[in-house]
Amino acid sequence: MKTTFIEENNNYVFSFEGRLDTAASSQAEREMRVLYDSEGHDIILDLSKLEYISSSGLRLFLGLLKNARAKKSTVFLTGMNDEIKQVFDEIGFTSLFQFK
């Protein structure tokens, strides 16, 4: 799992590449900490290179969403492939997030 963080146009953009499985979730959680100070910034999670997401990865996204909402920030998802979108649809996450 590879992640990338940039600040672009007053947004935080965090990209995922590879598999966000249980083994990679703890590393991703540490790297995503920068997003928890999102006040005044919207967060864009670029999933265009994400191949797989486990329940551990979904839990990270949900925790980030709750934190961002408390800080009046919005979490956007972009680049989601059909397989991952199906997972989000099946568990009801599609209605929680906004998409770009």
C-alpha positions in Angstrom: 0.0 0.0 0.0 1.3 3.4 -1.0 -0.2 6.7 0.0 0.4 10.2 -1.0 -0.7 13.5 0.6 -0.7 16.9 -1.0 -2.4 20.2 -0.2 -4.0 21.6 -3.3 -6.3 24.6 -3.8 -6.9 24.7 0.0 -8.0 21.0 0.0 -6.2 18.0 1.4 -5.8 15.4 -1.2 -4.9 11.9 0.0 -4.3 9.1 -2.6 -4.2 5.4 -2.1 -2.4 2.9 -4.3 -2.7 -0.9 -4.0 -4.6 -2.9 -1.4 -6.0 -1.3 1.8 -6.3 -4.6 3.7 -6.0 -5.3 7.4 -2.2 -5.5 7.2 -1.9 -2.1 5.5 -4.6 -0.4 7.6 -2.4 0.5 10.6 0.2 2.1 8.3 -2.5 4.0 6.4 -4.0 5.1 9.7 -0.7 6.7 10.8 -0.3 8.4 7.4 -3.8 9.7 7.4 -3.3 11.5 10.8 -2.5 14.7 8.9 -6.1 14.7 7.6 -7.5 14.9 11.2 -6.4 18.5 11.4 -8.8 19.4 8.5 -10.5 22.4 9.9 -10.8 24.9 7.0 -9.9 22.3 4.4 -12.0 19.8 2.5 -10.6 16.3 2.1 -10.4 14.5 -1.2 -9.6 10.8 -1.1 -8.3 9.7 -4.5 -9.2 6.0 -4.9 -8.3 5.8 -8.6 -5.4 3.4 -7.8 -7.0 1.6 -4.9 -7.4 -2.1 -5.8 -9.1 -3.4 -2.7 -10.5 -2.2 0.6 -11.1 -4.4 3.7 -13.4 -3.7 6.7 -10.4 -2.2 8.4 -9.9 0.3 5.6 -13.6 1.1 5.6 -13.4 1.8 9.3 -10.6 4.3 8.7 -12.7 6.1 6.1 -15.7 6.3 8.5 -13.5 7.6 11.4 -12.1 10.3 9.1 -15.6 11.3 8.0 -16.8 11.7 11.5 -13.8 13.8 12.5 -14.1 16.0 9.4 -17.8 16.6 10.0 -17.0 17.7 13.5 -14.6 20.2 12.1 -17.1 21.4 9.4 -15.0 19.8 6.6 -16.3 17.6 3.8 -14.8 14.3 2.6 -15.0 13.7 -1.1 -14.2 10.4 -2.8 -12.9 10.4 -6.3 -11.8 7.8 -8.8 -13.5 4.8 -7.3 -13.5 1.6 -9.4 -16.6 -0.5 -9.9 -15.6 -3.2 -7.4 -15.0 -0.7 -4.6 -18.1 1.2 -5.4 -20.1 -2.0 -5.1 -18.7 -2.6 -1.6 -19.6 1.0 -0.6 -23.1 0.5 -2.1 -23.7 -2.8 -0.3 -22.8 -1.5 3.2 -24.5 1.9 2.8 -21.4 4.0 2.7 -22.4 5.6 -0.7 -25.0 7.7 1.0 -22.5 8.9 3.7 -19.8 10.3 1.4 -19.8 12.9 -1.4 -18.2 12.1 -4.8 -16.2 14.2 -7.2 
